[in-house]
């Protein structure tokens, strides 16, 4: 049965449809050009569309535009949008900070949790996944900028901590994630992304249980991230415009 949309919903749907028609080809072109310059296939970089702060109509427009990987920062917003749109055509990504008390609700919706920043959180996810008879897919968050305001494992500690995460039952560590500094200095951004790639290489040299995903790069620095090896870029503003909330 078709869902009848209100006038406001139709208006927002048209707005986001226009934005994506204009912006999505540009973003895909940026990713493709950066990948080719780095000697990589454009298809090796997955676009995660971040709908944080945008209404459900933005997600509907994203699905109509062929986007299948959608990211949210807050569990409540993730639940709201998944309840409206379901799981069948969407791979939901939890990309924001996740408190341990929210883990059961997050795992009900998210197919991939990017922001596992402590071993204690990974252990909680492992337990909850075991209780529901599922396997949780995660990325370990590493603080490669050294900023105290950012969550994540220290790169040196990550060598041991991520290995221990990978040995937990009901858990699949698919790779690493980082948040770059909010600066325009290309050298600083490159160093942060390069450090994540080097950390993953060192981890993988010691265990076969960790995957090769590198979630790094957003609207302002995606080209640098792709050049340094990103396999997932998390893009919001360049696709949907400024957040409404």
FIKOLZA-1660 file (N, C-alpha, C; in steps of 0.1 Angstrom, whole numbers, plus 5000, padded with zeros to 4 digits):
% residues 245
   i   px   py   pz ch aa at
   1 5009 4988 5000  A  X  N
   1 5000 5000 5000  A  X CA
   1 5009 5012 5000  A  X  C
   2 5006 5022 4991  A  X  N
   2 5015 5034 4989  A  X CA
   2 5012 5043 5001  A  X  C
   3 5023 5050 5006  A  X  N
   3 5022 5059 5017  A  X CA
   3 5018 5073 5011  A  X  C
   4 5008 5079 5017  A  X  N
   4 5004 5092 5012  A  X CA
   4 5012 5102 5019  A  X  C
   5 5019 5111 5012  A  X  N
   5 5027 5121 5017  A  X CA
   5 5020 5134 5019  A  X  C
   6 5023 5142 5029  A  X  N
   6 5018 5155 5031  A  X CA
   6 5024 5165 5021  A  X  C
   7 5018 5177 5020  A  X  N
   7 5023 5187 5012  A  X CA
   7 5037 5191 5015  A  X  C
   8 5040 5192 5028  A  X  N
   8 5054 5195 5033  A  X CA
   8 5063 5185 5029  A  X  C
   9 5059 5172 5031  A  X  N
   9 5068 5161 5027  A  X CA
   9 5071 5161 5012  A  X  C
  10 5061 5164 5004  A  X  N
  10 5063 5164 4990  A  X CA
  10 5073 5176 4986  A  X  C
  11 5071 5187 4993  A  X  N
  11 5080 5198 4990  A  X CA
  11 5094 5195 4994  A  X  C
  12 5096 5189 5005  A  X  N
  12 5110 5185 5009  A  X CA
  12 5116 5175 5000  A  X  C
  13 5107 5165 4996  A  X  N
  13 5112 5155 4987  A  X CA
  13 5117 5161 4974  A  X  C
  14 5109 5171 4968  A  X  N
  14 5113 5177 4956  A  X CA
  14 5126 5185 4958  A  X  C
  15 5127 5192 4969  A  X  N
  15 5139 5199 4972  A  X CA
  15 5152 5190 4972  A  X  C
  16 5151 5179 4980  A  X  N
  16 5162 5170 4980  A  X CA
  16 5165 5163 4967  A  X  C
  17 5154 5161 4960  A  X  N
  17 5156 5155 4947  A  X CA
  17 5164 5164 4938  A  X  C
  18 5161 5177 4938  A  X  N
  18 5169 5186 4930  A  X CA
  18 5183 5187 4934  A  X  C
  19 5185 5188 4948  A  X  N
  19 5199 5189 4953  A  X CA
  19 5207 5177 4949  A  X  C
  20 5202 5165 4950  A  X  N
  20 5209 5153 4946  A  X CA
  20 5212 5152 4931  A  X  C
  21 5202 5156 4923  A  X  N
  21 5204 5156 4909  A  X CA
  21 5216 5165 4905  A  X  C
  22 5218 5175 4912  A  X  N
  22 5229 5184 4909  A  X CA
  22 5242 5180 4916  A  X  C
  23 5241 5176 4928  A  X  N
  23 5253 5173 4936  A  X CA
  23 5259 5159 4935  A  X  C
  24 5250 5149 4934  A  X  N
  24 5255 5136 4934  A  X CA
  24 5265 5133 4922  A  X  C
  25 5262 5137 4910  A  X  N
  25 5272 5135 4899  A  X CA
  25 5285 5142 4902  A  X  C
  26 5285 5154 4909  A  X  N
  26 5297 5161 4912  A  X CA
  26 5305 5153 4922  A  X  C
  27 5299 5148 4932  A  X  N
  27 5306 5140 4943  A  X CA
  27 5312 5128 4937  A  X  C
  28 5304 5121 4929  A  X  N
  28 5309 5109 4922  A  X CA
  28 5321 5112 4913  A  X  C
  29 5321 5123 4907  A  X  N
  29 5332 5127 4898  A  X CA
  29 5344 5130 4906  A  X  C
  30 5342 5137 4918  A  X  N
  30 5354 5139 4926  A  X CA
  30 5360 5127 4931  A  X  C
  31 5352 5117 4935  A  X  N
  31 5357 5104 4940  A  X CA
  31 5365 5097 4929  A  X  C
  32 5358 5097 4917  A  X  N
  32 5364 5090 4906  A  X CA
  32 5378 5096 4901  A  X  C
  33 5378 5109 4901  A  X  N
  33 5391 5116 4897  A  X CA
  33 5402 5113 4907  A  X  C
  34 5398 5114 4920  A  X  N
  34 5408 5112 4930  A  X CA
  34 5413 5097 4929  A  X  C
  35 5404 5088 4927  A  X  N
  35 5408 5074 4926  A  X CA
  35 5418 5072 4915  A  X  C
  36 5414 5077 4903  A  X  N
  36 5422 5075 4891  A  X CA
  36 5436 5081 4893  A  X  C
  37 5437 5093 4899  A  X  N
  37 5450 5099 4901  A  X CA
  37 5458 5091 4910  A  X  C
  38 5452 5083 4919  A  X  N
  38 5459 5075 4929  A  X CA
  38 5462 5061 4923  A  X  C
  39 5458 5059 4911  A  X  N
  39 5460 5046 4904  A  X CA
  39 5450 5035 4909  A  X  C
  40 5439 5039 4913  A  X  N
  40 5429 5030 4919  A  X CA
  40 5416 5030 4910  A  X  C
  41 5408 5020 4912  A  X  N
  41 5395 5020 4905  A  X CA
  41 5385 5028 4913  A  X  C
  42 5377 5036 4906  A  X  N
  42 5367 5044 4913  A  X CA
  42 5358 5035 4922  A  X  C
  43 5355 5023 4917  A  X  N
  43 5346 5014 4924  A  X CA
  43 5352 5009 4937  A  X  C
  44 5365 5012 4940  A  X  N
  44 5371 5007 4952  A  X CA
  44 5368 5016 4964  A  X  C
  45 5361 5027 4961  A  X  N
  45 5357 5037 4971  A  X CA
  45 5342 5037 4972  A  X  C
  46 5337 5034 4984  A  X  N
  46 5322 5034 4987  A  X CA
  46 5318 5048 4992  A  X  C
  47 5307 5052 4986  A  X  N
  47 5301 5065 4991  A  X CA
  47 5290 5062 5001  A  X  C
  48 5293 5067 5014  A  X  N
  48 5283 5066 5024  A  X CA
  48 5276 5080 5026  A  X  C
  49 5264 5081 5022  A  X  N
  49 5256 5094 5023  A  X CA
  49 5252 5096 5037  A  X  C
  50 5256 5107 5043  A  X  N
  50 5253 5110 5057  A  X CA
  50 5241 5120 5057  A  X  C
  51 5230 5114 5062  A  X  N
  51 5217 5122 5063  A  X CA
  51 5215 5128 5076  A  X  C
  52 5225 5129 5085  A  X  N
  52 5224 5135 5098  A  X CA
  52 5218 5149 5097  A  X  C
  53 5207 5152 5105  A  X  N
  53 5202 5165 5105  A  X CA
  53 5192 5168 5094  A  X  C
  54 5190 5159 5085  A  X  N
  54 5181 5161 5074  A  X CA
  54 5169 5152 5076  A  X  C
  55 5157 5156 5071  A  X  N
  55 5145 5148 5073  A  X CA
  55 5145 5135 5065  A  X  C
  56 5134 5127 5068  A  X  N
  56 5133 5114 5061  A  X CA
  56 5132 5116 5046  A  X  C
  57 5127 5127 5041  A  X  N
  57 5125 5130 5027  A  X CA
  57 5139 5130 5020  A  X  C
  58 5149 5134 5027  A  X  N
  58 5163 5134 5022  A  X CA
  58 5167 5119 5019  A  X  C
  59 5163 5110 5028  A  X  N
  59 5167 5096 5027  A  X CA
  59 5159 5090 5015  A  X  C
  60 5146 5094 5014  A  X  N
  60 5138 5089 5003  A  X CA
  60 5145 5093 4989  A  X  C
  61 5149 5106 4989  A  X  N
  61 5155 5111 4977  A  X CA
  61 5168 5104 4974  A  X  C
  62 5176 5101 4984  A  X  N
  62 5188 5094 4983  A  X CA
  62 5186 5080 4977  A  X  C
  63 5176 5073 4982  A  X  N
  63 5172 5060 4976  A  X CA
  63 5168 5061 4962  A  X  C
  64 5160 5071 4959  A  X  N
  64 5156 5073 4945  A  X CA
  64 5168 5075 4936  A  X  C
  65 5178 5082 4941  A  X  N
  65 5190 5085 4933  A  X CA
  65 5200 5073 4932  A  X  C
  66 5196 5062 4939  A  X  N
  66 5205 5050 4938  A  X CA
  66 5215 5048 4949  A  X  C
  67 5214 5057 4959  A  X  N
  67 5223 5055 4970  A  X CA
  67 5218 5045 4980  A  X  C
  68 5227 5036 4984  A  X  N
  68 5223 5024 4992  A  X CA
  68 5230 5024 5006  A  X  C
  69 5241 5031 5007  A  X  N
  69 5248 5032 5020  A  X CA
  69 5245 5046 5027  A  X  C
  70 5238 5045 5038  A  X  N
  70 5233 5058 5045  A  X CA
  70 5239 5058 5059  A  X  C
  71 5244 5069 5063  A  X  N
  71 5250 5070 5076  A  X CA
  71 5243 5080 5085  A  X  C
  72 5243 5077 5098  A  X  N
  72 5237 5085 5108  A  X CA
  72 5246 5086 5120  A  X  C
  73 5246 5098 5127  A  X  N
  73 5254 5100 5139  A  X CA
  73 5247 5096 5152  A  X  C
  74 5234 5097 5152  A  X  N
  74 5227 5094 5165  A  X CA
  74 5218 5082 5163  A  X  C
  75 5217 5074 5174  A  X  N
  75 5209 5062 5173  A  X CA
  75 5194 5065 5171  A  X  C
  76 5189 5076 5178  A  X  N
  76 5175 5079 5177  A  X CA
  76 5171 5083 5163  A  X  C
  77 5180 5090 5156  A  X  N
  77 5177 5094 5142  A  X CA
  77 5178 5082 5133  A  X  C
  78 5188 5074 5136  A  X  N
  78 5189 5061 5128  A  X CA
  78 5176 5053 5129  A  X  C
  79 5171 5052 5141  A  X  N
  79 5159 5044 5143  A  X CA
  79 5147 5050 5136  A  X  C
  80 5146 5063 5137  A  X  N
  80 5135 5070 5131  A  X CA
  80 5134 5068 5116  A  X  C
  81 5146 5069 5110  A  X  N
  81 5146 5068 5095  A  X CA
  81 5145 5054 5090  A  X  C
  82 5150 5045 5098  A  X  N
  82 5149 5031 5094  A  X CA
  82 5134 5026 5096  A  X  C
  83 5128 5031 5106  A  X  N
  83 5114 5028 5108  A  X CA
  83 5105 5033 5097  A  X  C
  84 5109 5044 5091  A  X  N
  84 5101 5050 5080  A  X CA
  84 5104 5043 5067  A  X  C
  85 5116 5038 5065  A  X  N
  85 5121 5033 5052  A  X CA
  85 5125 5019 5052  A  X  C
  86 5127 5013 5063  A  X  N
  86 5130 4998 5064  A  X CA
  86 5145 4996 5062  A  X  C
  87 5148 4983 5059  A  X  N
  87 5161 4978 5058  A  X CA
  87 5165 4972 5045  A  X  C
  88 5154 4969 5037  A  X  N
  88 5157 4961 5025  A  X CA
  88 5166 4967 5015  A  X  C
  89 5164 4980 5012  A  X  N
  89 5172 4987 5002  A  X CA
  89 5183 4995 5007  A  X  C
  90 5185 4994 5020  A  X  N
  90 5195 5003 5027  A  X CA
  90 5205 4996 5035  A  X  C
  91 5218 5000 5034  A  X  N
  91 5228 4995 5043  A  X CA
  91 5230 5007 5053  A  X  C
  92 5225 5006 5065  A  X  N
  92 5226 5016 5075  A  X CA
  92 5239 5016 5082  A  X  C
  93 5246 5028 5083  A  X  N
  93 5259 5029 5089  A  X CA
  93 5257 5038 5102  A  X  C
  94 5262 5033 5113  A  X  N
  94 5263 5042 5125  A  X CA
  94 5276 5048 5126  A  X  C
  95 5277 5061 5123  A  X  N
  95 5291 5067 5122  A  X CA
  95 5294 5076 5134  A  X  C
  96 5284 5079 5142  A  X  N
  96 5287 5088 5154  A  X CA
  96 5291 5080 5166  A  X  C
  97 5295 5088 5176  A  X  N
  97 5299 5082 5189  A  X CA
  97 5288 5073 5195  A  X  C
  98 5291 5062 5199  A  X  N
  98 5281 5052 5204  A  X CA
  98 5284 5049 5219  A  X  C
  99 5275 5053 5228  A  X  N
  99 5276 5049 5242  A  X CA
  99 5271 5034 5244  A  X  C
 100 5277 5028 5254  A  X  N
 100 5274 5014 5256  A  X CA
 100 5260 5011 5258  A  X  C
 101 5253 5020 5265  A  X  N
 101 5239 5018 5268  A  X CA
 101 5230 5018 5255  A  X  C
 102 5235 5024 5244  A  X  N
 102 5227 5024 5232  A  X CA
 102 5230 5013 5223  A  X  C
 103 5239 5004 5226  A  X  N
 103 5244 4993 5217  A  X CA
 103 5232 4984 5213  A  X  C
 104 5223 4979 5222  A  X  N
 104 5212 4971 5217  A  X CA
 104 5204 4977 5206  A  X  C
 105 5201 4990 5208  A  X  N
 105 5192 4997 5198  A  X CA
 105 5200 4999 5185  A  X  C
 106 5213 5003 5186  A  X  N
 106 5220 5005 5174  A  X CA
 106 5222 4992 5166  A  X  C
 107 5224 4981 5172  A  X  N
 107 5226 4969 5165  A  X CA
 107 5213 4964 5159  A  X  C
 108 5201 4969 5163  A  X  N
 108 5188 4965 5157  A  X CA
 108 5187 4971 5143  A  X  C
 109 5195 4981 5141  A  X  N
 109 5193 4989 5128  A  X CA
 109 5206 4988 5119  A  X  C
 110 5217 4992 5126  A  X  N
 110 5230 4994 5118  A  X CA
 110 5236 4981 5113  A  X  C
 111 5239 4981 5101  A  X  N
 111 5247 4969 5095  A  X CA
 111 5262 4971 5097  A  X  C
 112 5266 4983 5099  A  X  N
 112 5281 4985 5102  A  X CA
 112 5282 4997 5111  A  X  C
 113 5289 4995 5122  A  X  N
 113 5292 5005 5132  A  X CA
 113 5306 5010 5130  A  X  C
 114 5308 5023 5126  A  X  N
 114 5321 5028 5123  A  X CA
 114 5329 5032 5135  A  X  C
 115 5323 5035 5146  A  X  N
 115 5329 5043 5157  A  X CA
 115 5331 5036 5170  A  X  C
 116 5337 5024 5168  A  X  N
 116 5340 5016 5180  A  X CA
 116 5354 5020 5185  A  X  C
 117 5354 5029 5196  A  X  N
 117 5366 5036 5200  A  X CA
 117 5372 5030 5212  A  X  C
 118 5367 5020 5218  A  X  N
 118 5373 5013 5230  A  X CA
 118 5371 4998 5229  A  X  C
 119 5380 4991 5236  A  X  N
 119 5378 4977 5237  A  X CA
 119 5366 4973 5245  A  X  C
 120 5363 4982 5255  A  X  N
 120 5351 4979 5264  A  X CA
 120 5338 4980 5255  A  X  C
 121 5338 4990 5246  A  X  N
 121 5326 4991 5237  A  X CA
 121 5325 4979 5228  A  X  C
 122 5336 4974 5223  A  X  N
 122 5336 4962 5214  A  X CA
 122 5331 4950 5222  A  X  C
 123 5335 4949 5235  A  X  N
 123 5331 4938 5243  A  X CA
 123 5316 4938 5245  A  X  C
 124 5310 4950 5247  A  X  N
 124 5296 4952 5249  A  X CA
 124 5289 4948 5236  A  X  C
 125 5294 4952 5224  A  X  N
 125 5288 4949 5212  A  X CA
 125 5288 4934 5210  A  X  C
 126 5299 4927 5213  A  X  N
 126 5300 4913 5212  A  X CA
 126 5290 4906 5220  A  X  C
 127 5288 4910 5232  A  X  N
 127 5278 4904 5241  A  X CA
 127 5264 4905 5236  A  X  C
 128 5261 4917 5231  A  X  N
 128 5247 4920 5227  A  X CA
 128 5244 4912 5214  A  X  C
 129 5254 4912 5205  A  X  N
 129 5253 4904 5193  A  X CA
 129 5251 4889 5196  A  X  C
 130 5258 4884 5205  A  X  N
 130 5257 4870 5209  A  X CA
 130 5243 4867 5215  A  X  C
 131 5238 4876 5223  A  X  N
 131 5225 4874 5229  A  X CA
 131 5214 4873 5218  A  X  C
 132 5216 4880 5207  A  X  N
 132 5206 4880 5196  A  X CA
 132 5209 4870 5185  A  X  C
 133 5220 4863 5187  A  X  N
 133 5224 4853 5177  A  X CA
 133 5228 4858 5164  A  X  C
 134 5235 4870 5164  A  X  N
 134 5239 4876 5152  A  X CA
 134 5254 4879 5153  A  X  C
 135 5260 4884 5142  A  X  N
 135 5274 4888 5141  A  X CA
 135 5274 4903 5138  A  X  C
 136 5280 4911 5147  A  X  N
 136 5281 4925 5144  A  X CA
 136 5293 4929 5136  A  X  C
 137 5291 4938 5127  A  X  N
 137 5302 4943 5118  A  X CA
 137 5306 4956 5123  A  X  C
 138 5319 4958 5126  A  X  N
 138 5324 4971 5131  A  X CA
 138 5337 4976 5124  A  X  C
 139 5339 4988 5127  A  X  N
 139 5352 4994 5124  A  X CA
 139 5358 5000 5137  A  X  C
 140 5370 4998 5139  A  X  N
 140 5377 5004 5151  A  X CA
 140 5381 5018 5148  A  X  C
 141 5377 5027 5157  A  X  N
 141 5380 5042 5155  A  X CA
 141 5394 5045 5161  A  X  C
 142 5402 5051 5153  A  X  N
 142 5416 5054 5157  A  X CA
 142 5417 5069 5157  A  X  C
 143 5423 5075 5167  A  X  N
 143 5425 5090 5168  A  X CA
 143 5439 5093 5162  A  X  C
 144 5439 5095 5149  A  X  N
 144 5452 5097 5142  A  X CA
 144 5456 5112 5142  A  X  C
 145 5448 5121 5147  A  X  N
 145 5451 5135 5147  A  X CA
 145 5458 5139 5161  A  X  C
 146 5456 5131 5171  A  X  N
 146 5461 5134 5184  A  X CA
 146 5453 5144 5191  A  X  C
 147 5441 5148 5186  A  X  N
 147 5433 5159 5192  A  X CA
 147 5425 5153 5204  A  X  C
 148 5426 5160 5216  A  X  N
 148 5419 5155 5227  A  X CA
 148 5404 5155 5226  A  X  C
 149 5399 5163 5217  A  X  N
 149 5384 5164 5215  A  X CA
 149 5379 5153 5207  A  X  C
 150 5387 5145 5201  A  X  N
 150 5383 5134 5193  A  X CA
 150 5384 5120 5200  A  X  C
 151 5374 5112 5198  A  X  N
 151 5374 5098 5203  A  X CA
 151 5383 5089 5195  A  X  C
 152 5387 5078 5200  A  X  N
 152 5394 5068 5192  A  X CA
 152 5406 5063 5200  A  X  C
 153 5411 5051 5195  A  X  N
 153 5423 5045 5201  A  X CA
 153 5435 5053 5196  A  X  C
 154 5445 5053 5205  A  X  N
 154 5458 5058 5201  A  X CA
 154 5464 5048 5191  A  X  C
 155 5470 5053 5180  A  X  N
 155 5475 5044 5170  A  X CA
 155 5484 5033 5175  A  X  C
 156 5493 5036 5185  A  X  N
 156 5501 5026 5190  A  X CA
 156 5493 5015 5198  A  X  C
 157 5484 5020 5206  A  X  N
 157 5475 5011 5214  A  X CA
 157 5466 5003 5205  A  X  C
 158 5463 5008 5193  A  X  N
 158 5454 5001 5184  A  X CA
 158 5460 4988 5179  A  X  C
 159 5473 4987 5179  A  X  N
 159 5479 4974 5174  A  X CA
 159 5475 4963 5183  A  X  C
 160 5474 4965 5196  A  X  N
 160 5470 4954 5204  A  X CA
 160 5455 4954 5206  A  X  C
 161 5449 4965 5208  A  X  N
 161 5435 4966 5211  A  X CA
 161 5426 4961 5200  A  X  C
 162 5429 4964 5188  A  X  N
 162 5421 4960 5176  A  X CA
 162 5423 4945 5174  A  X  C
 163 5435 4939 5177  A  X  N
 163 5437 4925 5176  A  X CA
 163 5428 4918 5187  A  X  C
 164 5427 4924 5198  A  X  N
 164 5418 4918 5209  A  X CA
 164 5403 4919 5205  A  X  C
 165 5400 4930 5199  A  X  N
 165 5386 4931 5194  A  X CA
 165 5383 4920 5184  A  X  C
 166 5392 4918 5175  A  X  N
 166 5390 4908 5164  A  X CA
 166 5388 4894 5169  A  X  C
 167 5393 4891 5181  A  X  N
 167 5392 4878 5187  A  X CA
 167 5379 4876 5195  A  X  C
 168 5371 4886 5197  A  X  N
 168 5359 4885 5204  A  X CA
 168 5348 4877 5196  A  X  C
 169 5340 4870 5202  A  X  N
 169 5330 4862 5194  A  X CA
 169 5319 4872 5190  A  X  C
 170 5312 4867 5179  A  X  N
 170 5301 4875 5174  A  X CA
 170 5304 4889 5169  A  X  C
 171 5317 4890 5165  A  X  N
 171 5322 4903 5161  A  X CA
 171 5331 4902 5149  A  X  C
 172 5329 4910 5139  A  X  N
 172 5338 4910 5127  A  X CA
 172 5343 4924 5125  A  X  C
 173 5356 4926 5127  A  X  N
 173 5363 4939 5126  A  X CA
 173 5367 4940 5111  A  X  C
 174 5360 4949 5104  A  X  N
 174 5362 4950 5090  A  X CA
 174 5373 4960 5086  A  X  C
 175 5378 4967 5096  A  X  N
 175 5388 4977 5093  A  X CA
 175 5388 4988 5103  A  X  C
 176 5393 5000 5099  A  X  N
 176 5395 5011 5108  A  X CA
 176 5388 5024 5103  A  X  C
 177 5385 5033 5112  A  X  N
 177 5379 5046 5109  A  X CA
 177 5386 5057 5116  A  X  C
 178 5387 5069 5110  A  X  N
 178 5392 5080 5117  A  X CA
 178 5385 5093 5113  A  X  C
 179 5386 5103 5122  A  X  N
 179 5381 5117 5119  A  X CA
 179 5393 5126 5118  A  X  C
 180 5394 5132 5106  A  X  N
 180 5405 5141 5104  A  X CA
 180 5403 5155 5111  A  X  C
 181 5414 5162 5113  A  X  N
 181 5412 5175 5119  A  X CA
 181 5405 5185 5110  A  X  C
 182 5397 5194 5116  A  X  N
 182 5390 5204 5108  A  X CA
 182 5399 5216 5104  A  X  C
 183 5408 5213 5095  A  X  N
 183 5418 5223 5091  A  X CA
 183 5419 5222 5075  A  X  C
 184 5425 5232 5070  A  X  N
 184 5427 5233 5055  A  X CA
 184 5441 5229 5051  A  X  C
 185 5449 5225 5060  A  X  N
 185 5463 5222 5058  A  X CA
 185 5464 5208 5052  A  X  C
 186 5467 5207 5039  A  X  N
 186 5467 5194 5032  A  X CA
 186 5477 5184 5038  A  X  C
 187 5489 5190 5043  A  X  N
 187 5499 5181 5049  A  X CA
 187 5494 5175 5062  A  X  C
 188 5487 5183 5070  A  X  N
 188 5481 5177 5082  A  X CA
 188 5471 5167 5079  A  X  C
 189 5462 5169 5070  A  X  N
 189 5452 5159 5066  A  X CA
 189 5458 5147 5061  A  X  C
 190 5467 5148 5052  A  X  N
 190 5474 5137 5046  A  X CA
 190 5481 5128 5057  A  X  C
 191 5487 5135 5066  A  X  N
 191 5494 5127 5077  A  X CA
 191 5484 5119 5085  A  X  C
 192 5472 5125 5088  A  X  N
 192 5462 5118 5096  A  X CA
 192 5457 5106 5089  A  X  C
 193 5454 5107 5076  A  X  N
 193 5449 5096 5068  A  X CA
 193 5460 5085 5066  A  X  C
 194 5472 5090 5063  A  X  N
 194 5483 5081 5061  A  X CA
 194 5486 5073 5074  A  X  C
 195 5484 5079 5085  A  X  N
 195 5487 5072 5098  A  X CA
 195 5476 5061 5100  A  X  C
 196 5464 5063 5096  A  X  N
 196 5454 5053 5097  A  X CA
 196 5457 5041 5088  A  X  C
 197 5461 5044 5076  A  X  N
 197 5465 5033 5066  A  X CA
 197 5477 5025 5072  A  X  C
 198 5487 5032 5077  A  X  N
 198 5498 5025 5082  A  X CA
 198 5495 5017 5094  A  X  C
 199 5486 5022 5103  A  X  N
 199 5481 5015 5114  A  X CA
 199 5474 5002 5110  A  X  C
 200 5466 5003 5100  A  X  N
 200 5459 4991 5096  A  X CA
 200 5469 4980 5090  A  X  C
 201 5479 4985 5082  A  X  N
 201 5488 4976 5077  A  X CA
 201 5496 4969 5088  A  X  C
 202 5499 4976 5098  A  X  N
 202 5507 4970 5109  A  X CA
 202 5498 4959 5116  A  X  C
 203 5485 4963 5118  A  X  N
 203 5476 4954 5125  A  X CA
 203 5474 4941 5117  A  X  C
 204 5472 4943 5103  A  X  N
 204 5470 4931 5095  A  X CA
 204 5482 4923 5093  A  X  C
 205 5494 4928 5096  A  X  N
 205 5506 4920 5095  A  X CA
 205 5506 4910 5107  A  X  C
 206 5498 4913 5117  A  X  N
 206 5499 4904 5129  A  X CA
 206 5486 4895 5131  A  X  C
 207 5476 4898 5123  A  X  N
 207 5464 4890 5124  A  X CA
 207 5457 4890 5110  A  X  C
 208 5450 4878 5107  A  X  N
 208 5442 4877 5095  A  X CA
 208 5427 4880 5098  A  X  C
 209 5424 4884 5111  A  X  N
 209 5410 4885 5115  A  X CA
 209 5405 4899 5112  A  X  C
 210 5413 4909 5108  A  X  N
 210 5409 4922 5106  A  X CA
 210 5408 4925 5091  A  X  C
 211 5397 4931 5087  A  X  N
 211 5395 4934 5072  A  X CA
 211 5403 4947 5068  A  X  C
 212 5400 4951 5055  A  X  N
 212 5409 4961 5049  A  X CA
 212 5401 4974 5047  A  X  C
 213 5390 4976 5053  A  X  N
 213 5383 4989 5051  A  X CA
 213 5389 5000 5059  A  X  C
 214 5389 5012 5052  A  X  N
 214 5394 5024 5058  A  X CA
 214 5383 5035 5056  A  X  C
 215 5376 5038 5066  A  X  N
 215 5366 5048 5066  A  X CA
 215 5372 5061 5070  A  X  C
 216 5375 5069 5059  A  X  N
 216 5381 5083 5062  A  X CA
 216 5378 5092 5050  A  X  C
 217 5376 5104 5053  A  X  N
 217 5373 5114 5043  A  X CA
 217 5358 5119 5043  A  X  C
 218 5357 5132 5043  A  X  N
 218 5343 5138 5043  A  X CA
 218 5343 5149 5032  A  X  C
 219 5333 5157 5032  A  X  N
 219 5331 5166 5021  A  X CA
 219 5343 5174 5018  A  X  C
 220 5350 5180 5028  A  X  N
 220 5361 5189 5025  A  X CA
 220 5374 5183 5022  A  X  C
 221 5376 5170 5025  A  X  N
 221 5389 5164 5023  A  X CA
 221 5389 5150 5016  A  X  C
 222 5378 5147 5009  A  X  N
 222 5376 5134 5004  A  X CA
 222 5387 5130 4994  A  X  C
 223 5392 5140 4986  A  X  N
 223 5402 5137 4976  A  X CA
 223 5415 5133 4983  A  X  C
 224 5419 5139 4994  A  X  N
 224 5431 5136 5001  A  X CA
 224 5429 5122 5007  A  X  C
 225 5417 5119 5013  A  X  N
 225 5415 5106 5019  A  X CA
 225 5416 5095 5008  A  X  C
 226 5410 5097 4997  A  X  N
 226 5410 5087 4986  A  X CA
 226 5425 5084 4982  A  X  C
 227 5432 5095 4980  A  X  N
 227 5446 5094 4977  A  X CA
 227 5454 5086 4987  A  X  C
 228 5450 5087 4999  A  X  N
 228 5458 5080 5010  A  X CA
 228 5452 5066 5013  A  X  C
 229 5442 5062 5005  A  X  N
 229 5437 5048 5006  A  X CA
 229 5423 5046 5011  A  X  C
 230 5415 5056 5013  A  X  N
 230 5402 5054 5018  A  X CA
 230 5394 5045 5010  A  X  C
 231 5386 5036 5016  A  X  N
 231 5377 5027 5009  A  X CA
 231 5362 5032 5012  A  X  C
 232 5360 5041 5021  A  X  N
 232 5347 5046 5024  A  X CA
 232 5348 5061 5027  A  X  C
 233 5341 5069 5020  A  X  N
 233 5340 5084 5023  A  X CA
 233 5326 5087 5028  A  X  C
 234 5325 5095 5039  A  X  N
 234 5313 5098 5045  A  X CA
 234 5309 5112 5042  A  X  C
 235 5299 5114 5033  A  X  N
 235 5296 5127 5027  A  X CA
 235 5282 5131 5030  A  X  C
 236 5281 5143 5036  A  X  N
 236 5268 5148 5039  A  X CA
 236 5265 5161 5032  A  X  C
 237 5272 5172 5036  A  X  N
 237 5270 5185 5031  A  X CA
 237 5271 5186 5016  A  X  C
 238 5281 5180 5010  A  X  N
 238 5282 5181 4995  A  X CA
 238 5271 5174 4987  A  X  C
 239 5263 5166 4994  A  X  N
 239 5252 5159 4988  A  X CA
 239 5239 5166 4991  A  X  C
 240 5236 5169 5004  A  X  N
 240 5223 5174 5009  A  X CA
 240 5223 5188 5012  A  X  C
 241 5234 5195 5013  A  X  N
 241 5234 5209 5017  A  X CA
 241 5235 5210 5032  A  X  C
 242 5234 5222 5038  A  X  N
 242 5235 5224 5052  A  X CA
 242 5224 5217 5059  A  X  C
 243 5227 5212 5071  A  X  N
 243 5217 5205 5079  A  X CA
 243 5205 5214 5083  A  X  C
 244 5193 5208 5085  A  X  N
 244 5182 5216 5089  A  X CA
 244 5180 5216 5104  A  X  C
 245 5187 5206 5111  A  X  N
 245 5185 5206 5126  A  X CA
 245 5198 5201 5132  A  X  C
% end
